[in-house]
Amino acid sequence: MPKPLTVAVLAGAALLTRRALRRRVRASPLWPLPALDPPISGRPRTRALKLRVAARETVADGVVQLRLEGRDLPRWEPGAHIDLVLPSGLVRQYSLCGDPADSSSYTVATRLVEDGRGGSREVHEQVSVGAELEVRGPRNRFPLVEAPTYVFVAGGIGITPVLPMLRALPESANWRLLYAGRTRESMPFLDEIENLGADRVTVVAGLPDLDGELADLPEGAVVYCCGPEGLMAAVAERFPDVRLERFAPRAPLGGNAAFEVELRRSGRTLTVPADSTVLAAVRAELPNTLYSCEQGFCGTCQQRVLEGEVEHRDELLTDAERADSMLICVSRARSERLVLDL
């Protein structure tokens, strides 16, 4: 009979070996073959929160403001936005327009877009006080930087990321705001903004005269703009260094062209038509491919690019991330072929 001590030692060694092997297999299911890099699609970029709609208010014609309450919410700075997951599953991005010091609530406002994709209508018609919504973020790609002079241009609901910036500026700051909208009644937060500095604020009901209103900017002025795409394009044409906040896919640099996409892991090659997206082509073959906003903001459909040149049209990825990945819902190929790690 084996000695008890010998049996115990051998049993302990076998147990440690099994545990080490189990950890090794979990790290690489194909072990002892080399492990593949894990796919990056569907990784949450920020943790999700469940917040309750504590208040709902109409703050201008066609504009509803929501206050979403929680506890110990992540901090944010002026210019930040959140992803709001609506009851239908649609994901939409809204700038935070409340008080950054308030850790118990987030405030957003949305304008009803009659011919939009349905998100704003769902907020206006289906989201009521007491509803619980999933929120992701906040994120900030429109931060307020230090500058000797600020020039803000806002169109309609584009005032939402600008308002916290104006509140945060010290009294001694040199700033001016051009705020345009269809009518004064359609422009949210107008009274508060005019009270922040009537001599610094120009309100235009209708199309603004950018050449006149933005003439003779002080040297070193930093220009911020948020609003309809036409307004932002016009401001960017005059001030190439303008800081923009947009919640629609970037306009294409040229006409779309068809191209091929190879899915390296799946061993398939697809054609992406000029009038479709990489996401649509991929999901026709791999229907479980994750996606959400379809506008290049949430990051759910991010995929690693192994070969080819990408025309990035998203508003999320950093330069480092764009070096080897893309959001397949909006971005396309500059080359005739892309190879994805799918």
N, C-alpha and C positions, 0 to 999 in steps of 0.2 A: 504494500500500500504506500502511495506517495506520502511524504511527510506533509502535514498541514501547512507549514510555512511555504513550502515549494508550490503547493497547489494555489495558495493565495497570491503568490507573486506572479505565477503564470496567468491566473485569471485577471489580475489587475493589468498586466501587460496587454492581454488580448482586448480588454475593454478600452484601453487607451488607443490601441491600434485601430479598433473599429470606429471610435469617435473621430480620430484624425482622418481616416478614409472618408467618413461621412461628410466632414467639413470640406475635404478636397473635392468630392463629387458635387457638393452644392455649389462650390465656386466655379466648377467647370463640368457640366453634365457629360461632356464627351471625353472626360479624362480617361486614359492618359494622353489623348490628343490635345493639341493646343486649344486654349479657350478662345472663343470668338468675342470680340468687343460686344457688349450688350447694346441692343438697339435703343435709340433715344426717343422714339415716338411715344407720346402720351405721358411723359414725365411731367408731373405738376411743377410749375415754376414757382408757385407759392402755395402755402397751405390754404385750404378752403375753410371759410367761416360760415356759420349759420346765424343770420341776423334777422331780427323781427322788424317789420315796418311799424314804427311807433307813431309816425305822423305823415300825413299827405296833404299837400297844399298846392293850389293853383297860384303861381307867382307871376304869370303873364298870360296873354292870350295863347292858348295851345301849349303852355309849359307847366309841367307838374314837378313839384319838388318832393322828394322822399327823405325821411330821416330814418336810418336803419340803426337799431340799437343792439348792443352786445356788451361784453365785459372785457376790459383790458385789451382793447383792440390795438393792432400794430400801429405804430406811429407813422405819420406821413408829413410831407412838406408841401408847400404851395406848388401847384403844377401836377400833382400826383392824380392817378385815376385808379379805379377798381374795375374788375370784371364782375358783372352782375349776371347770374344764371337765372333766367326767367322760368316760370312754371312749365313752359313748353319744352325747356331744354336749350332754347336759344341763349347765346352768350353775347352780351353787349357791353361796351366800355363806356364809362361815365366818369367825368372829372369830378373830383371831390371839391365841394364849394362851401364846406362848413368851417369849423374851427379846428386847426391841427392840434390844439392843446386838449381837445375833448377826446378822451380815450374810451368813452362809452357809446359813441355814435359816429356814423358817417352820414353825410348829407350829399345828395346828388340831385340833379335836375335834368329832365329830358323834354325835348320838344316833340310833339306829334308830327310825324312825317307821313303825309297821306299816301304818297306813292313809294314808301320805303319797303324794307324787307320784312316788316312785321314786328320788329322788336319794340319800337316806340308805341305802336298801337296796343301791344300787349301790356306795357306798363300803364298806359292811360286807361285801358278798359278792364283789365283783369287783376292788377296788383292793388290791393286795398290794405287799410290799416289792420294789423294783426297777422298778415301773411309772413311766412318765414321764407327767406331767400338765401341761396348760397352766394357767397361773395369770395372772390379771389383777389389777392393783392394786399395792400396797394403797391403800385409801381409808379415810377416817375421818370419819364423820358423828356420832360419839359421843365427842368428845374430853374429856379430863380437864381441867377448868378450875380456876383458883385459887379457893379458897373457904375461909372460916374453919372450916366444918364440912361433912363429907360423910356422906350416908346412902345406902347401897347396898342395893337389893332385887334378889335374883336367884332365879329359879326354874329348877331343873334345869340343863340345858345352857346356860341364860342366864348362868351364872357365867363363861363363857369370856371375854367382853370385860371383865368386872369384875376378874378375877384379876390381869392386868398392872397395872391401876390401883392395886390394893392393894399390890403389890410396889413401885410407883413412889413411893408416898406417903412422905414423911420420917417418921422415928420420932415427931417432935413433932406430927404431924398429928392432928386430932380427927376420928375417923371411926367408923362402926358399920355392920355388915352384917347383914341378915336374909336367910338362905339357906334356901330351902324346896325339898323334893323329895318324891317318892312314898315313898321309903325312904332310909335313910342309904346303903345299898349302891348306890343308883342315882345318887348325887350325886358327880360327879367332883371331884377335887382337895380333898376334904373335909379330909384330914389336914393338908395344907399350909395351908389357910385357917385352920383352928383354931389352928395354930401361929403364924400371923401376929399373933394377938391374941385369945386365948380370951375375955377380958373384953369384947371389942368385937363378938364374933360370936355371933349367935343362930341356931341350926340347928333347923329344924322339919321333921319327917317327917310330911307331910300338909298340910292347908290351914292357912296362917298366919293368925293373928288380927291383921290389919293395924291395926285400931283400937287394940288393946292394944300391939302391938309398935312402932308408929310414933307413939305419943302423945307430946306435949310435945317436939316437935323443937326444937332450939336455933335462935335467930333467925339468919337468913342461911344456913341449911343448904341445900346443893345436893343434890337427890335424883336418883339414877340408878336405872334399873330395866331389866332385861332378863329375859325369860322367856315363858311362855305368854301368849297374847293376853288371857285372862281376868284374869291377875294384873296385867298392865300396865294394863288398863282400870280395874281396881279402885284401883290406886295413882294413876293419873291423875285419877280422880274425887276423890280426897282431896287431891292435890297437883297442881294444874293446870300448874305450871311444871316438872314432872318431866322429866328427860331420858331418852328412851326409845330403845332399840335393838330393832328388829323385823326379822325376815327372812320376813315374809309380807305380802301386799298390805294396805294400810291399809283398815280396815273402812269400807264406804260410809256416807256421812252420812245417806242416806235410801234408800228403795227405788229401784231402777234404773228408768229410763224409756227408751223407744225415741227415737231422734233421727236426723237426717240428717247425712251427711258428704259434702261436695263435694270431689272431687279436682281441684284447679284445673288442674294441668298436663295431666292425663289427660282432662279434660272429662267426668267421670263423677260421678254422684250416687248414694250408697248409703244404705241404711237399716240402722242398727245396732239390732238387737232388744234388748229389756230383758235377755234372758238370754244375751247374747253380748258380744263386745268389738269395739272399733274395729279391732284387729289382724285378727281373724277376717274381718270384713267386707271390709277392704282386701285381704287376701290372696286372697279369693275372686275378686277382679277383677285384682289384681296379685300373682300368686303368687311373684314374686321379691323381694317386700318383705322386708327383713332383720329378723330378730328372734332372740332367744336365750332369756332366762330366763323370760319371760312372767309375771314377778312385780313388775316395776317397779324393778329394782335395777341391771341391767347397762347400760342406756342404748342398746342396739343399735337399738331401734325408735323412737328419738326422731324426731319430725317437727315441722316448722315449722307453726304455726297462723297463718293469714292473717286469719280472722274467727271470731267466736264466743267464748263464755266456757267455760272448761275447769274441770271438777272434778278437780283433781290428786290422785291416789291413790298416787303413786310415793314412793320413799324416797331419791331420787337427785338430782333437778334442784335447782339453786339457785333463789332467788326471781327472779333476773335471767333465768335460762333459762325459768322458768315464764311469764314475761311474753309470750313469743312461741313457745313450743314445748310439746310434751307427749310422754309415753311412751304410745303407743297400745295397749300390751298391757293396761294396767290403768285408765288415766284415761278419763273420760267427759265428756260435755257437760253444762254447767248450762243452756245455751240450747237451743233446739230445733234448732239447726243449727251445724255447724262447717265451716270451709273449711280444708283442708290443702294444703300446697305439695307435692302429689304428682301 
